[in-house]
Amino acid sequence: MTALDWNDIRVGDAVTPMRIDVTATVIVAGALATRDFMPVHHDRDYANTQGAPDIFMNILSDNGYCSRFLTDWAGPEAMVRKIAIRLGVPQHPNTTLDFTGTVTGKSRAGGEGIVEIEFRATNDRGDHLSGTAVIGLPLDGERR
């Protein structure tokens, strides 16, 4: 896989969508991998006592999936320079999480091509998260 050519990207371009089939295993594995041992991410009974119908994904997993969404589209030479997300409805198991995004800006800085993106991830309850990101790409065939 090669990185997108910054010169070929246009404001308004869609980022390639990404779908994650979220299971209880995905949620628990993400919590364990990020060392988030809060019971709401692995214990359904505890989550119920906190008012949630089931366990739910943690924000560190969300950030990881956002980065994957961006770099799957932009390629292995893309550098995520900034990412900001706002959480919405929870992500429970046995649903899908669909990422979509749009290029909102382009510029050059420090010898690299900068791409600004707005994105969101939705599930069956609505927007799970929305956010913005800035990624850097090599310019003029200069590969990292």
Order of alpha helices (4+ residues) and beta strands (2+ residues): beta-alpha-alpha-alpha-beta-beta-beta-beta
